[in-house]
Amino acid sequence: MSAVTRVGVLTGGGDAPGLNAVIRAVVKAGANNGIECVGVEDGFDGLIEPNRLRALRPCDVTGILRRGGTILGTTTQNPFAHPMPDSVIPADCSERVLANFRGARLDALVVIGGDGTMAIAHEFSRRGLPLVCVPKTIDNDIVGTESSFGFDSAVAFATDAIDRLHTTAEAHRRILVVEVMGRYSGWIALHAGVAGGADAVLIPEIPFDLAAVCTQIHERDQWGARFSIVVVAEGARAVGGERFALEQAHDGRLERLGGIGAWVAKELSVRTGKETRSAVLGHLQRGGPPTSGDRLLATRFGGKAVDLLQAREFGTMVALEGQRIVTRQLCEVVGKTKNVPLDSDLVKTARALGITFGNSMSAPSLPAFGSSSWRDPVIPVGTGDDSARNARVQGGHP
């Protein structure tokens, strides 16, 4: 088999701190191993539209390690159901992607993205496109890796915000409700809530009862703590209730979650009689420079991706396992979501500290990665116009 000497690099889905660190690592490690790198602009759109490729040399990535965002741009567009300017019906542009890949004389592709981007990459891999994936998400919900870059930066920002809200909550003896991102997983809320000293953490994995939160607030009042901090994940929901959405799923896009924080604040105010405010951190969690932890993880991921390119181990994803960077097959991770194990040490620690999850009952643990229980139904990509399938492929935050 011929050696890999010319590769494309693209970033897809929502942005996250650390994307530029991966690009830098791939370009520099590639150059040191005789691999020429080509930047593909705006995700897979750069292989659909003309003139969207550019050379990436070590001098082009100097200074980007500490920068947030991505120098290549990103999009959540799905090439298997791509919106067209002259039609309301999306088109399958996958053959154009494959043709432009060959026309650019690329030997392989490095795809940096979240669950939606990797679902797209997996389908292209099945069609013969040689590629390696690097997991990216602030939500930390990608199966097969203990962490993805962007998560540490999001938790650090949310923790800092909670620290700041502590002082104003205490000064006015208020309840402060902080809504954080995470979609259908509670990783950001749990980690930031514990690190920030929250009194209640509401996560999607545990449907909550506000009566338990009110009890916690009343007990704090009784022993002299006249303020409380409640951290709620955007995908959390009350027992028997539905998730809050600012925008429903449409045109192949997932629903846009949000609004749970304001509702929780209003309900707590009515039920406790205490003055209550809510704060939505939103996209602030995705912006700004990456933490040192995310810079290191992203750099290690990028270096490992180059190793896989040289070994021609395509259809794979780099991952963190303990202290090692390992390889996963895309077929093992696509179509699944990594949720917070309810018997994890951090959940147990939070309960031991008196943090309420709105449910005092112990919950069973989730199955380990690789077990049959993880396997959601696999939704095929690129056939028909089923909106649920397209939403799964899109993934990420709008």
N, C-alpha and C positions, 0 to 999 in steps of 0.2 A: 504494500500500500504506500502511496505517495505521502510525503511529509506535509504537515499543515504549515503553510508559510504566509497565508494571507487570511485574516479573520475579520468579521464584522462584529461590532459591539453596539448593543442597543439597550435602552432603559424603557420599560413599559409600566403602565398602571400609575397609581398615585406616587408622588415623590416622597422621599424619606432621606433624612440626614445620613450620609455615607455613600450615596450613589457615586459621587465624584471620586471618592476614595477607591471604589472598586474599579472604575474606569482607569484611574491612574495606575493601579496595580497591574491590571491586564496589559496596558500599553507598555509600561516599563519592563515588566517581566517578559512580555512578548518580544520586545526589542532586544533584550539581552539573550534571547534564545532564537534569534533570526526570524521572528514572526512579525509581519507587517500588519498593523491594525487600521481598520477603517471605521469611522464613526457613522452610525445610522441614526438620522435625526428623527425625533418624535416617534419612538417605538417602531412598530411594524409599518407605520405610515411611510417611513423612509424607504421601504422596499416596495411600496405601492406607487408613490408619486415620483416624478423624475427629479434629478439634481438634488437629492437629499443625503448624499454620501460625502464624507470628507476625511482626508487623511488625519490620522492621530499619531503624532510622533512624541517622543519623550518631552520635547520642548513645548508641545501643545498642552501637556497636562501638568506643567510646573506650577505649583502654587494652588492647585485645586483640592488638595487633601483636606483642608479645613473648611471648604466651602459647602454650604447646603445646596439643595436642589440638584440639578444635573445639567452639565454643559451641552448635552445632546438633546435636551428637551424630552418630554414624555407625553403619552396620551393613553386613554383607556379604550380607544377604538379597537374593534375586533375585526381583523381582516377577513374572517369567514362570514361576517355580517356587517359590512362596511357601509356607512351612510354615504349616499351619492347626492351631489348638488342638484341633479336634474330629476330625482326620483324620490318618492317617499318610501320605496321598498329598498332595503339594504341589499348590497351585492356581495357575492362571494369573490373576493379578490385574492384568494390563496394562490391560484396559478400564476398571477402576476408577481406575487412575492417570490415564488420559486424561480420564475424566469429572470427576475431582476437580480436575484442572488447569484444565479449562474452567469448572468451578463456582467456582473461586477467582478467576476473571477475570484469569488470568495471560496475558501476551502471549508470554512465552518463559521458558526455564529455563537457569540456569547450573549445570552439573554438574561438581563438583570430585571427581576420583577417579582410580583407577589403571586397569589394563587391563581388569579385570572390570567396573568401573563404566562404562567407556567402551563396552564391548561391549553392555551394557544400553542405554546412551544411544543408541548407533548404531541399535539395533533400534527404539527409540521414534522416532528421527528418520526412519527409513524409513516409519513409520506416521503421519508428519505432525506430530509434536511439534516445535515450533521450539526449538532448544537450542544452546548453545555449551559446549564442554568445556574444563576446565583440568586438565592432567596432574599427578598427585600420586603419588609413590612414593619410599620411601627406597631402593628397589632399583635405580633408574635404568635400568629395562629397557623403557621405553616407546619404541617406534619413532617416529622423526620429530622428536624433540627431543633436543638434545645433553645436556640435564639437566632433571630435574624437581625441584621444591622438596621438601625432606625429605632428599635425598641428602647434601647438604653437612653437615647437622646430624648425620646418622648416621655419616658418615666422621669428623667431628670428635670425636664421642664415642668411637668405636672406636679412633681414634688415641690419644686420652688414656688409654684403658684399656691399650693396648699399652705406652705409656710407663710406666705404673705397674707393669705386669707385668715390664718389663725389670729393674727394681731388685730385685725379689724373686727373679727367675730367676737374676740374676747373683750375688746374695748366697748362694744355696744351690747354685749350679752345676747348675741344673735345666733341663729342657726345659719350656717353657710353651706349650701349645696353646690358641689363642684361636678359638672358633667364632663367626662373625658371620652376620648375615642376608644375604638376597640372592636367595633362592629359586633359580631356574635360571640366574642370571647372577652373574658374579663381580666386579661393579663395586665393591662395598663392600670386599670382601677385598683386591682389588688396590690400590685407593687408600689404604686404611688401612694395609695391609701395607707399602707403599713409604714412606708418610709416617711410619710408626712404626718403621721400620728392622727389619722382620722378616727372618728368614733363609730362610724357605720360605713360599710363598703357594700354596694349593691351591684352584683355582677350577673350576666346572662345565665350563668350555670346554675344559679340558685334563685328561682322566683321568690320575690320578697313579699312580706306582709308589713305594711307601715306601722301596724300596732306594735311590732317588736322594736322598731326604730324609735317610736314614741316612748316606749318603756325605757329604752336606753337613755334618751334625753332627759326623761323625768328623774331617773336615778342619778344622773350627773348633777341635775339641779339640786337634788336632796343633799349631796355631799359638798356642794359649793362651787361646782364648775358650771357656771351659768351660760355657757356657750357650747356649741357642738359643730363638728365638721362632718358632713356626709358626702362621700364620694360615690358617684353613680356612673356606671358605664352606659354609653349611648344605647346599647342593645339590651339593657336590663328591662325586666318587666315584672309587674306585680302578679301574685298568684291569681290565676284565672284571667289575667289581662293580656293585652296585646302589646307588642313593641310600638314605640312612638316613632313616627316617620315624618320628616319634613316634606318628603316627596315620595310618592309611590313608584314602584318599578314600572318602567315603560321603555319601549323601543330597545329592548335587550339590555337595559341597565338595571342594576339592583336598586332597591329602595334606598333613599337617603335618610339615614337614621338621625334622630335628634328631637328634642323637646321633652325628654323624660325628666331632665333636671328641673325645669320650670314647674312641671306638674308635681314632682315630689316636694319642691319648696312650698308650693301653694297648699298642698295637703297637710304638710307638717305644721304650717302656720295655723291652719284652721284647727287641727287636732290638739296642738300643744298650747296655742295662744301666744306663742313666742314670735317675735319679729324674725322674719326669715328672708334671706336673699339667695339668689342662684347666680352662678357664673359658668359660662360655657367656654372651655378652652379651645375647642375647635381646631382649626388648621394651624394655630400657633404651635401645636405639638409636632407638626411635620416640618416646620421651618427652622431656619438658623443653622449654625454649624454643628457638626456631629460631636458627640462626646469623645474622649480619648478611647473609651471602650469600643464605641462603634467604628472609630477610625481603624483600630487594630483588627477588629473582626472583619470589616469590609476589605481591608488590605490582605488578610489571610485568605479570605474567600477568593479574591481576584487572583492571587498567586496560585491557589489550588486549581482554579479554572484553567490556567495556562498549562499546568501539569496534565490535566485531563485532555486538553487539546492535543498536546504532544503525544499522549498515549492513545489518541483516537477513541477515547471512552465517551462516546456520544450518547445522547438521550439520558443524560445524568444531571444531577443537582449536587452542588457542594453543600455540606451541612456541618454543624457543630455537634459533636458528641463528647461530652465531658470536656477535656482540654484538647481534644484532637479535632482536626478538620478531616471529615470523611466524605464518602460518596454515596448518594442514594440514586436509585433508578427512578425516573420521572413517573413511571407507572405505579410506583409505591406511594406516591405522595399526592398526585393530582386528584381532585374531587373530594378531598377530605379537609376537615378543620380540626386544629389542635385546640382543645378547650382546657380550662384550668382543672386539673385533677382535684376533686373535692377532698381527698385525703392527703393532699400535699403538705409538706412541712410548713409552708408559708400560711396556708389556710388554718392549719392547726395552731400555729403561733399567733395568728390574728385572733382566733377565738380565745386562746389562753390569755391574751392581753385585754380581753373584754370588748373587742371590736365585734359588732353585730353585723351579720349578713342579711338581716331581716328574716332569719329563719334559724331557730335555736336547735333544730333537729340535725343530727349528724347525717351526712349523705354518703352514699356508696362511691367508691372510687371509679374513675373512668378507666377503660382498658388501655393497656400500654400500646405504643406505636407498633404496628405490624400485626396486631391481632385482627381477627376477622370482624370484630365489632367496630373497628374504625372505618370499615369500608362503606361509604355512602354509595348509592347508585351512581354508576358512571354515566354521565350525560354526553352523548356524542357531539362532536363539533363539526360544523360545516355542512350539515344536512338539514333541510327544512327551515322553518322560521319560528321554532318554538321559543317563546320569550324567556321561559325559565332556564332553558339550556344556554341561551346567549347571556343571561344574567350571571350564571355560574362562571362562564368563560371570562366575562368582564372583570368581576371582582373589584376590590379596592374601594377607595373613597372617591366620589365624584369631585 
